[in-house]
Amino acid sequence: MAWFRNYYRCVRCDHEWPDEWSCTCEDDCPDCGARHMTPYESDDLTTVIEPLGGEFIVRWSPETAEEHADYRELGRFATRAQAEGFVSLN
């Protein structure tokens, strides 16, 4: 399943916040409670590359993810370039 970090700005109080979900959906303002704010920007986080202990780990959010990304490791690589190459092939 796709995974996104959505960025919102409240039209009532101008509060800004990020939220992660499996789609680019509307959200309610956590500050004033205004409803149905549409994200003005979203980052696709379905597949991510994380540096860890000198390696680069490729993680993917599976179709079963609903309320959390529930990342699964797809591979470990010595360089970021290798990890990015792997991602581009899949």
N, C-alpha and C positions, 0 to 999 in steps of 0.2 A: 504494500500500500504506500502511496505517496505520503510524505511527511513534510510539513511546512512550518516555518516561523513566520507568522503574520505580524505586521506592524500597523497599529491603529492610532487614530487621533480622534478624540471625542469632539463632536460638533457643538455640544452644549458647554463643556467646561475646558476644552482644549488640552485635557490630560492625554499623554501619549503612553502606550504600553505595548510590549510584544506578547504574543501567545503562540504556543505550538499546538498544531492539530493536524489531522489527516487530510485536510482540505483548506482552501482559502475561503473560509466561512466568516460570516458576521459574528461579532462578539458584543457583549454588553460592557460598558465602561465600569471598571472596578472602583473608580473614584466617586462618580455621581449617580451611577446606575442607568444612564441613558442607554436605550436599547438599539440593537441592530446597526452597530458601527461596521462599515466595510473596510477591510484592510487597504491601506494606500500603497503597500509594498509587501512582497513575500519572498522568502528565501526557500528554495527547494532543498530540503535536508533528507531526502529519501536515501541518498548514498553520501556518506561523509568519510573524510580521511582524517585520522587523528594521529598526531605524533605521540609515541610512547616509548621511552627507554631506548632511543636511537633507531627505532623502527617506525614505519608508517602503516597503520592498520586501516583497512577498508571495512566499513560497517554499512549495513543495509537494513532498512525498515521493512519487514515482511508484510504480506497481505493481511496477516492476522492482527496487525497492530490496530488498536482502536483509540484508546485514551492516552497511550504512551507509544513512543517510537519503537520500543522493544527491539533495539538494534541487534543484528546477528553479525558476527565476524565473517567476512568473506576471504580475507587474506592479509598477510603481513609482508611488507616489502622493505628493502634496505634504503630506498630513496623515495622522495615524494613523486619524482618523475615516473618511477616504476608503478607506484600506486595509481597515479593519474592515468597512465597507459592502460592499466587493468580496468579501471572504471570506464574509460572511453570504449573499450571493446565489449562491455556488457550492457 
